Amino acid sequence: MADFTRPRIFRPPSESMSYYLPLTSGCSNNTCIFCYYYGSRLQMRDVDEVKQEIDALHLFKTQGIAVPGMDRTVYVLASQWDGRRVFIQDGDALVYPFPKLIEILDYLNERFPDLERIAIYATAQDILRRSVDELRQLKDRKLTILYIGLESGGDQILKDIGKNTNAEEMVAAAQRVEEAGLTLSVMVILGLGGVERSNEHALASADVLSRMDPEYGAALTLTVVPGTPLHDMIERGDFHPVSPFQSLRELRTLIEHLRVTNCFFSSMHASNYLTIRGTLPNDRVSMLARLDQVIQKGDARALRPEGFRGL
Ligand code: SF4
């Protein structure tokens, strides 16, 4: 579509080496009160425009030729790209019409046959809209990893933040992804229950994340975005954010109670005050020991400074 606006790049830390290819802009569930995408207008990019970008990327990577008029971002990204991974934007790009998504994946694979993997953000609703067979069709085209925001395992918290889904749907979506043989990465946001529901949020999130049993799990820390309803609630005194050390205690509770088969769990995202990583259940003891050391010392200098936290 002529008025498609290339979105800002929000991506998981593990996609730092990827080429960022937008198919949508915004998020179909634009009601989460804390999110940058709150109130965003979902835009679907025209297939031909996506193909033109793939062609331009191919021409640049194979012959070093830049097509006049193409968005400069394409070449900034292309010059740093090793040709192995692609991350499809935006907030829940799996909402993109399925036949068109397949057409674009085929085109991408045709132009770049050596791609290792393609990744995408998805909501539980996006996943549940697709059958196991459809999800397998994605896997056949190297779209092998889905990132999904659980945010919280608490149904009341999910309702209060405007997530428009619940824990049961999250678990059902995870089961469908597993049945299709895709890899799932699940994100939880520390601090989302505020001070009053801090412990409840951590325990419920551990419970639901355990039932989802993903290969990857990630903790992010709530970052207040100006202009969002959550920002206004905090200004009015209707939401009480947890302190940095309370967010670490939530992280500790989460790690302590997670019962997963084999999950690489981390707090590597730039929003966190402390980076912890390891494979659960094997590394539970060492991860908790590291957290305890920092929590007991209570020295803020061990934490990422507020100004260095990112979305
Ligand atoms: S579903 Fe995810 S990306 Fe969309 S508004 Fe909610 S938190 Fe943001």
Boltz pocket constraint, residues with backbone or C-beta under 6 A from the ligand:
constraints:
  - pocket:
      binder: B
      contacts: [[A, 27], [A, 28], [A, 29], [A, 30], [A, 31], [A, 32], [A, 35], [A, 36], [A, 37], [A, 38], [A, 91], [A, 92], [A, 123], [A, 149], [A, 162], [A, 163]]
      max_distance: 6.0
